[in-house]
Amino acid sequence: MKIVLASNNQGKLAELQAMFAPLGCTLVRQGDLGVPEAPEPYRTFVENALTKARNAAQHTGLPALADDAGLCVDAFGGLPGVDTAYYATQHGYTKGDDNNVTALLEQMQGITSRRCAMVSTLVAVRSPEDPEPLIAVGRVVGEVAQERLGSNGFGFDPIMWIPEFGQTFAQLPVEVKNANSHRGRASQAMAALIRANWLGA
């Protein structure tokens, strides 16, 4: 089964493709099929992911999978949340993963409560009008590290400290991170939903 991924992020594609390969599903980036980016006007991950999935399905006629993910920091009332990708721009930097990390470390200076969660919400639709979207959420609770640690991963991985491992996501081997990350957990749940609901297996 071919599924369009409502993202052009190469990191997401690689992570998700590895998760869905056992189902016999092939993910294709929406940009490779000429799909324009969907607006993301909503304040929740699930609404934005659903909008992106429906947009990709509308433009391609294929089933679509969308991910909306972000970092939710307790000290900031759950923000940056859906604005995670643009966090740096809110603090005078240009958009980018490295600048996001720099901005967050600056904003966290002097804050002792560093608890946070990485959240991934995956939504899959069979068609643009699918009344029964599949929804899977993965959540990992950790702390914002004091400095960058590790070189694997992307996004906030270098400062996402995971107490159960005693390391950041960026310090973990890629296969360990993928199996235990917010996106990994959401992907495992989504793979099970697709197998049960779409493949009847």
N, C-alpha and C positions, 0 to 999 in steps of 0.2 A: 504494500500500500504506500502510495506517495502522499506525503503530508507537507503542506507549505508552512514553514516557520515564519511567523509574523515578526521577524527581527532580521537585522543585517549584521548583528554582533557575531563575529567569528568565534569568540570564546563560548558564547551560549550554544552556537551550532555544534561545536565539537563536543561539549558536555552532553547535550541532549541527544545527539546522534548515537553516542556510545550507549546511552540508556535505552534507546528505542530499537537498536539493531536486533536484539533477540526477538522482537515482535515481527521482524520482516518488514519494518517500516523504514522508508527513506525520507529524510527531511531535506527540503530544498528551501534555501533562503528566499524570502519574498523579493528581494532586490534582483535576484537572478531571473525572476519571472516578470519583472517590470511593475511590481506592486508598489504604489506610493505609500509613504508612511501615513499611518492613521493618526488623527488628533488624539491626545490623551488628556481630556479636560477634567477628569474625575479625581476625587480625593481618596479613592480606595483602589487597591491593587486589582481586585476582582473586576471592577467596572472597566478599568483601562485595558486589562487583558482581554476581556470579552469584546470590547470595541475593536481591538487590534485583530483578534481572530476572525470576527465577522468581516472586517475590511479585506483581509487576505483571501478569505473564501469567496467573497463577492467578486474580486478581481481575477481569480484563477479557476473557479469552479471545482477546486479541490478541497478536501478536508483541511482544516487549518489548526495550528497550535500556536498559542501566544503565551508569553511569560511576562509578568510584570513583577519586578522584584525591587527590594530596597533595604536600606538600613533604618531601623527604628531605634532611636536612642532614648532611653527612659528619661534622662535629664532634660531632654528637649520635648517632652510630651509625645514621643513617638516619631518626631521628625528626624531626618528629612523625609522618610517614607517614600511617597510616590515621586517626590522631587529629587531623589537620590542622584540621578544621572546629572542633574543640573546644580548640585550643591555648591560646587566651586564658584559658579557664576553669581550666586547670591552673596558671595564674600569677596568680590573683586578680582576673581581669577577667570581665565578662559576655561571652557568646558573640557574635561578630561579626567581620567581615573587618578592620575598622579596628583593633579590639583585638588581633586575631591579629598584625597587623603590629607594633603597639606592643610586645607581649610578646616577639616574636622579636628585635626590635632591642635590647631590654633584655637578653635572654639572650645575645645575640651580642657584647655589649660586652667589649672586651679580647681577643676571639678573632680571631686573624689568618687562620686557615684558614677561608674563608667559602664553600667549594665546596658546591654543593647541586644537586639535580635536582628538577624538577617532573615528576611521573609521572601519566599518565592511563591507566587500564585500562577499556576498553569491552567489555561482554559483551552479546551478543544471543541471544535464544532464540525459537524459533518457537512454543513452548508451554511450560507449566510443567515438563513431563517431558522436554523436548528433551535427548536424550543427546549431542547434538553442538553445544554452544554455540559461537558464533563469538567469538573473543577477539582483541582488538587492543590493543597497548600503544604509547603514545607517550611519549617521554622527552626532556627538554631539560635539558642541563647548563649551569649558570651559577654565579653567586655571589650571596650575600646582600649587597645594597647597604648603604652606611653610613646612608642616609636615604631617605625616600620621594622618588621622582622620577617625574613624569608623572601624568596624570589619567585615562587610558583604562583599560579592563579592570576586574577585580575581584579579590578574594582577595589573594594575595601579589604580584600584578603590579607594584605600585609599588616593590617592593624586589627583584624578580627580575631581576638584571643579566645580560644576555646578551652575552658578549664578542664574538660574531661581528657583532653590530649596534652595539656600543658604547653600548647604551641598555638601560633596563628595558623589560619588556613593556608597562608603562603609558605609556611614551613613544612606542611604535610606533603607526603608523596601525592601526586595528582590523583591516583586511583583511590587513595584513602579519603582525600578531600571530596572527590566526586560522590563517593558512597555515603558521606556523612554531611554534606553541605545542605543548605536550604533547598537549592535546586535539585540536588541528588535525591533528597527525601520527597520533594514534590514530583520528580520524574518517576520514582519508583511507584508512587501512588497512582500517577496518571497512567503509567504503563499497565498497571493492574486494571484500571477503569476501562482503558481501550480494549484490553484483552477480553474483559467480561461483557462490555456493552457493544462494541463494534465488531469484534472478531468472533464472538460467541465461543471462546475457548476457555 
